[in-house]
Each structure stands twice: as C-alpha cells, then as structure tokens.
C-alpha cells in the first residue's frame, strides 16, 4: 500500500468491468459500453478509436494495431495482427537508387497501408456483442463536437506540430500553431469516415470515396499506393508466443511485432538472481540494460514480416539466452552492440478492458512517430502512419523494405498467465522501450512484490543506442554508480512510456492501474 502522506495513485478495484487507458474520456466511454451490454471487445474498440481524437498525435484510423484477447469462459489467449503492408509497387532498391541508406521518416514512402480498421471490424464481428456501429458511436460524437486537450497531449503537441506536412496543418493545428491545454480538438471529416465504417464495415474505409481520397492524396506526393493495396489489406489471426519466468507466463504478440524481444530479455535475466538486488539500485538497472542491448541486437537481426521471420525458434531457445547472459559483465558495459537501428518513436496508445465475464482485451494502436508521417488525406483529413520507417534498406535483410511486406513493429500488447489462466492484461507504451517495459513490469510485480500501481509508478531506465536513459526517480547515488560502470547517462529525457494494467484476481475482483506519466486512469464499476 502506498504512503498516503505523499502524492500518488491508488489502485482501482471493481467486479463488473474495468478499463485502463491513457485518457479519462476513453476509459469512461469503455465503461459506458460495458454498462450498455457490450463486452470487453466492444468497449476496447470504442475506447481505442476515441483515443485517436483525444490524442491525435499518438494514433488514428490511418494506423495499425495488435491485439491479444482472452474470450469469456476460456483460458485461451488469442491474437490478431492489424499491421499494414508496404505498397506492392515499392521496394528498397528504388530508394537505394535515389541515394538513400535509410527511409526518411516523413517520406510518403513510409506510409504503409492502415490496417487497424480492418482488425476492429473483424474483432467486432467475430467477438463483440453490439456491432461496430455502437463501438464507433462515441468517437463519431466527439470527433464532431470536439475534445478539450489534456496536459500531456498539449505537451506533446508543443513540439510535434512542427512535423506536420502542409496537407495536415489545417486539420491538426490551430492556424499552424500547436493546440494548447483546454483547446478543443475536433475532426468532423473523420467523423464522416467513421459513419461510413459504421454503416458499411471495412468497405467504408478500404473501398469507395474514402479509399480514393487516401490513394489520390498519397500519389500526389509521389506515393506508389493503389486502390488494390487498400482493398486487399487484411488483418489476420495468429498465435501468441510466450515464456515462463518466476512462476508466471509472459504472453506476447508474435512477429512482426517485437514481443519476442521481451521474452529474450527475460530468458537472459533468468541467469541472474534479481531477487537479491535493490529494485532501485544500480546493479539491477545495469543487468537489465545489458540484457536489453543483447536482446535488441537479436531483434534487429531476426524480426520481420511474419512470412519471412525464420529464426524465432533460435531467438527464444534456452541456449541462446545462456550464451548471451555469459557476455554480461557485472562490472562493465557492453559496447559495439547496435541495440536500436530502426527509427525511434515515442508515440502510441494502449487500452485494456476486462468485463464481468472475464473477457480480457489487451490492445495497442499507433501511427508510429508523433503525427505519423505528418501527411493527411485531402478530403477526409486522415492522418497517415509512417510505420514503413520500421523497414531497413539493407539488401537481403529479413526486414528489408519490399512491396506487400509488413515491417518490424515496435508496438506490443502483453498478458500474464499463471497456472494456465490469464491473470493480467497490460501494456507499456513507449516505442522501442516496450519490451524492456514489459520485463520491468513483470519483474517489479513478480520478483520484487510490488502491487501493479507501484510497479507502474516506479522509475525506469532504458539502454538506447550508446546512452542509458534514466528517469529522475533514481537517486543520485544510483546514477553515479551506473556512470562508474561505464554507462553514458542521459537524465534529461522525458518520461519513458506509459503503462496500463488490469489484474484478474481469483476472487473475481479486478484491480486496475494507470500510469501517471499519461493523462489517463483506470475506471471500474
């Protein structure tokens, strides 16, 4: 239990249903859907789409999603891949011939086909109760009437609005300037798109006037996107990957998501006695940082489009982790490892919902960088993701840009299971940080005995490139000890990620936790 003499958050407890996400309005709407008779899937879709209006720099209908979910009355955990492909006509050779060695992050060639809408329509049809129209109704209302901007959103917009392409300035800025706290953001043109999806399903987005608007807008900037690319885009069901650590199973989305990276970090750390270490001390941070470097290096070598990733079994093999753990020196840092090679970003949204029947949904939804590509469609103002920046241009690499391929993705939903039963639905936003964030949440709760809210509140650090990024919650003593080990410290960073979780207790009660690094909250009833 937290010390009530100090500022902080208490966990939220309920039994009929719960939502935890990064904006209070989305949490409220999800609870409203549950009260209306919807299930966790209906509510998660409703909250997620609304987050594209509440946090337009983070996500939107021009983006991708990944989802893990456990159906009511079942211990199964299922997955759907809602990530989009590069246009069929695009390949790495075209960009190499232009003298590029990486994909410029705001280029039209980073715009992969948005896939989240197809995933939402499939999930609503297959697993929801109310139908896609009811799930989209709240977002249609708020897109039409506007949402007052909260503090964290305004902070992000202050620096990210400058990245908007002229095609997007009219819809996502205030006469070219960033929206500020309390300003209302509305997207009436997006409301029209959502109305069409509500009436026609996926065809309201991937065919007809909306698709024509997206294709025409992208082609005008040199994009190779076609109507066929949009019409043929499909989300698909797949099987999660998992690993066992200290009595619990960490369940992750398979490639092209980077969830296997979290499993490899855990496998490496299993060779060290974390329980004997200070959770806020230098040695724990050092071991986590070194394991992160090694696991991300493996990620960069192996994870790619699901049809191409061929070394996943090797990446997750016990002997791989054992060999990597042997490379870690407790007294010095590993150098020369490229832990991050693809474009770095910090922007996404995550929502988790559990209903009274214990259906649990873990959903993450993103446009990649702040405001994605920065490009918006002409007629409907659909902001396009730049997820194609997750490809590389290295000839022969599994993650080489190619037509019809899906790039390596940083966004990952998570779940924890114990004795074969799902027990926690959670996610940690923050781009590249997410696998390390998943590991930190699990070890905080199941090694150091922290309750979920304390585990989320606890300070974070992240080995990114040549730097150890470290939040201000660490003591100066710990920071100095890390520097003495050889870490190059960057403690001038913004907050690392933003987590949400719901724990399903054996009693039937739900315990929700929400990250103070964001504007949101957990709500239950």
N, C-alpha and C positions, 0 to 999 in steps of 0.2 A: 504494500500500500504506500502511496506517495506521502510525502511530508506536506501537510496542509498549511504549514506556515509559509510555503513558497508557491509562486505561480506554477501552474501546470494543468494537466488534464486528468480527469478520472476516466476509467473505462466506462462504457455504456453497456448496460445489461437489459435484456428483453427476452421474451419467449415466443412471440408471434411472428417476428420477422425483423430483419435488420439490414441496413445499408451503410457502408463506409466509403466515402469518396472525397475528392479534393475541393468540392464546392457545396455549401449547405443547401442550396436550392436543388441541386441534383439529388442529394440524399433525401430531401423532403419529397420530391417527386417520386422517387423509387418507393418510399413508404406509402405514398398515396396510391400507387399502382397495386401494391400488395393489399391494402385495405379495400380496394375496389374488387378484389377477387383474382387479381393476376398472381402469377407465380414469380419466382426469382428471376427467371429468364425474361419475362415481360418487363419486370422492374429494372433489370440491368440494362436492357436495350434502351428503355426510356431515359434513364439517368445518363447513360453514355452519350446518346445523341444530343441531349440537352447540354452536356459539358462542352460541346462544340460551339455553343452560343455563349455560355458562361466564361469559357476560356478559349477564345477563338485562335489564339496564338499556339495553343497546345494540340488541338485536334479538330476534326471536322469531317464532313461527308466526303471530302476528297482524299481521305486517308485509309489506313489499314488497321486491322485488329487481329489479336489472337485471344482465344477463349479456352479456359478449362472449366468443366462443369461436372457436377455430380447429380444425377437425377434423383428425385424423391424416391424413397424406399429402396435405394440401391447404394452399394459401396463402390460402384464403378466410378472412375473418373475418365471423362471423355474430353476430346479436344477438337477444335475446328481452326483451320488455318485461313484467316481472312486477309492474306497478304497478296499484293498485286504483282503482275509481271511487267517487265520492260516491254515496250512496243516491239512487235515482231520485226520491224524494219531496222531496229537499232542494234549495233554491236560495238565491241571495244575497238575493233580495227578502224572504224570510221573516226573515232575520237583520237586514236593514236596517229592517224594520218593528218589530223589537224594540229599535231604537235602537243597533244595533251598527255600527261602521265597520270593524272587523277581527274575525276569528274568534277568540274566546278559546281559547288554546292547549290548555287542558284540558277543553274542552267536548265533550260527546258528539257534537256536530255536526262535530268534526274527524276522527271515526273513519271513514275510507274503508274499503272492503271489502278485507280482506287478500288479496293476490294471489300472494305468494311460493310458497305451497304448490302452487298450480296450475302455476306455472312449473317448480318442481322435478319435479313428476310428469311434465310434458311432456318436459322435458330428459332425465330418466331413461329414459323410454320411447323417445325418438327417438335419443338419442346415447349412453346408458350401456350398459354390458355386464352388470351384475349385477342390476339391478332396484331399485326404490325401497325394498323391504323391507330389503335388505342395506345400503343407504345410510343408512337410519334406525336400524338396529340399535344403533350406538354411542350415539346420542342417547337412545334408549329406555333403555339400560343406565344412563347417567349421570344422566338425569332421575329414574330410580327410586332410585338409590343415592347420588346427590349428588356435588358437585364442590367441593373446597376453594377458597375465594376467593383470588385473587391480589391483589397490591398495587394495581395501577392500578384494578382493578374496585372494590376496597374504598374507594379514594379517591373514586371517582365516587359510590358508594352513600352515602357520608357526607353528601353534600349533596343527593342526588336522592331519597332515600327519603321526604323530607317532601312530595314532589309526588304521592305515591300517593293515589289515591282510596280510601275505606274498602273498596270492593269488592276491592282488590288487596293491602291490608295483610297479610291473613292468609297470602297465598302468597308475597309478595315482601319481607317484613321479618321481623325477629326480635321478635315481640310489639310491633310498632310502631317498633322501633329499627332502625337500619341493621345489616346483616351486617358483620362485620369480617374482617380478614385471617385466613385459616385456618378461618373458619367454613365449614361445608358447606352449600351450597345445593342442595336437591333440589326436583323438580317432578313428583311421582308422578302428578298429574292430567293434566299434559301428556304424560307417558309413555303414558297410556291413549289420548290423541288420536293420538299418533304410531303406536301399534299399529294403530289403525283405518285410518290412512292407508296403513300398510304392507300391510294386508290388502285394502283396498278402493280404493286410489288416491285421487284427488281427492274422490270421493264420500264418503270417510270424514271429510272436513272440511267440504265445502260443502253437504252434504245430511244428513238424519237428525238424530240426537240432538245431535251437536256443533254443527251449524248452528243448531238450535233453541235451544241454550244461548246461543250468541252473540247471536242476534236478540232473544230474550226479555230478556237482560241489558241490551242497549242500549236497547230500547224502554222498559224500566222507568225509565230515566234521561231519557226524552224523545226518544230517537233515532228516526229515521224509517226505519230499516233493516228490510228484509223478507227472507223466505226466498228470494224470487225474486232479490233483489240478490246474495245469496250464490251461488245455484245458477247464475246467469248470468255470474258473474265468470270471465273467461278471460285468461290471458297470451297474448301473440301474438309471432310472429317479425317482425322488421323489419330494415332495412338500416342499417349504421353510417354515420356521417359522418366525414370525415377532412380533414386539411390537411397540407401539406408545409412543413417548416421545417428548414433547415440539414442537408439530406441524409437526413432521416427523415420518415416519415408518422406523425402522431398520429391514432389511430383512437378515436372516441368514440361513445357511445350517442346516438341522435337524441332529439329532444323526445318526451315531456315531460320527459326528463332535461335537465340544463343543460350537457351536454358541448360543445355548440356555443359556449358561453361561453369555454371553454379555447381553442378554435380561433380565436376572435376576438382574444383576448389575444395569441396568437402572431402573428397577422396584423398586429396593431398594432406589436408589438415588432420585427417584421421590418424596420421602417423605422429602426431604431437599431442601432448597432454594439455589441452586448452584449459581444462577444469582447474589446473594448478596455478593458472595465471590470473593476474588482476585484469578484469574485463576492460578497464580504462587505462591499462598500463602499456608501456612501450613494447613489451615482448609479444603480447597478443597482436597488437597493431602491426608489428614487423612480420610475424608469421603470416598473417592474413595478406599483407601487401606482397610478400614474396610468392605466396601461392597464387595470388591474383595474376601477377606478371606471367607466371608459367602457364596458367590455365588460359589466359587470354592469347598468349602466343599460339597455343594449340588451336584455340578457336579460329584465329586468323588463318591458320593453315588448312583447316578441315571443313568448317561450317559454311554451307552454301545452299543453293536450291535443293529441295528435298530429293529430287530425282538424280542429283549429282553428288550429294554428300555420301561418301563411301567409307569414311574412316571413323564413323561414330562409335562402332564397337571397340576399336583400338583406343579412342579418346577416353572411353569410360572403363576400360579394362583395369583391374586392380594393379597389375604390374606396371601400367603406365603411371599411375599416381605414385606408386612406390619409387620408381626411378626419378620422378620429378621431385618428390619430397627429399630425396637424398641430395639434391642440388642446393637445398636451402641451408644457409649458414646462419645460425642464431646471432652471430657477432658481426655480420657484414651484409651488404646488399648485393643482389644480383644485378649485373649490368649487361648491356648489349641485347636485351630482350625487348622486342617491339610489341608491347602489350596492347597497344591501340594503333591500328593502321587505317581503318575506315573513318569516315567523317564523324566527328564527335558532336553530340547534341545533348540537350538537357530537357527536352520538351515532350510530354505525353500526358495522358490522363489514365487513371486506373480506378475501377469501381468493383466492389464486391457486394453481393447481395445473397442473403440466406433467408428462406421463407419458413413458415411454420411446419412444413413437411420435410424440412432439412434438405431441400434442393439448394445447392450452393453453386454460385457462378463467380468465377474469377476472370475479369475482362480487362484487357488493356488495349488502347485505341489511340492512334498517333498520326501526325503528319510529318514526323521526324524533326527537323530543325524548327526554331521559332518561326511561325508563319510558313513552315514548309519551304516550298520553292519560292515563296513570295509572289507567285503568279496566280491570278484569278481568272475564271472564265468571264467572257464579256457580258452575256445576258443575265446569267443567274448568280454571278459572283461566287462561284465555287472555288475555294482556295485549294490548290493542288499540293500534295505532299512532294517532298524531294527524296523519297525513300531510295531512289536509284543511286543516290550518293553512297549507299552501302555497298555497291559493287566496287571492284577494282578493275584496272586496265592491264593487269599482268597476263600476258599470253599464256594460256594453258592452265591458269589457276582455277580451282573449282568455283571460286566466286567472281570470275571474270564476267564483265558485262556481256550479255547476249540476249538477242530477241526471244521473248517468251519465257525468260528465266526470272525467278524470284531472287532478290538479293538477300544476303545475310542481314538479319533483323536484330536490332538491339532490344526490342520490347518483348517482355516475357511475363505472363501471369504465373502465379505459383499456388500450390496447395501443399499442406502437410497431412499425412495419414499416419495412424497408429493402429497396429494390430489389424490391418486391412480395412480400417474405417476412416474416411475423410474426417479430419478434426479441425483444420484451419484453412480458410481461403484468404490469400493475402497477395500483395504485390508491392514492389518498391520501385517507384518511378525514378528517372534519372539517367536515361540513355545508357551509355557504356557502363555506368555504375551498377546496373540492375543485378547481374549475377552475384557480385560481391555483396550487394544489399540483401539479397535473399539469404546468403550464407550468414551474414551478420544477424539478421532477424532470427534465423534458426538457432544459431549458437547463443545469442542473447537469451532466448527463451528456454532452450533445452540443454544448455551447458551451464549457464550462469543463473538460471532460475528466475529470470525477470518475467513479470507479467507482460502481456502484449503491449500495453501502452508504454510502460517503462522501456521495453525493448525498442520501440519506435522512437521514443524521445532521446535515447542515448546517443552520444556523439559518434560521428562517422569519420572515416578516413578512406582514401582511395588512391592506389598506385596507378597513375595515369601518365603514360609516357615516361619521362625522366623525373617526374615530380611525385611527391607524396602529398596529395591534397588532404588537408586536415581541418576539421571544423573547430570553432572557438571553444567548444565544450571540453576539450582536452586541457589538462594542466600544463603549465609551462615546463614543469619537470619532465613530463612525458614527452613533450615536443623536443626538448633538449636531448633527451636520451635517444630519440629517434634520429635526430641530426647527428649525434655522436656515432651512431651505427653506419652513417653514410647516406641517409635519406636526404634528398633535397626537398626541403619543406616549403609548401605553399599554403600559408594560413590566411591568405587574403581572399579566398574563394567565397562564393555564395553558398547557401545551404545545399547539401548533397541529397538530391532526390526528395521523395515524399512517399511515405508508406501508408497503407490501409490494411486492416485485417479484421476478420470475424472468426472467433473460435467457437466451435460447437461442442459444448460440454456434455458429458454423459447424462447429466440431469435433464437435458433438453433445453437448458438456458443458452443464450447466445451472448458472447462478450465481444463488443466492438471497440476498436482502437483506431485513431486517426492522427496523422502526422501534423504537429504544429508548424512544420515548415511550409504548409499549404494553408489555404483558406477554409478547408472543409471540415467535416465532422462525421462521426458515426451517429446514426439515429436508429432507434428501435421502437417497437410498440408491443 
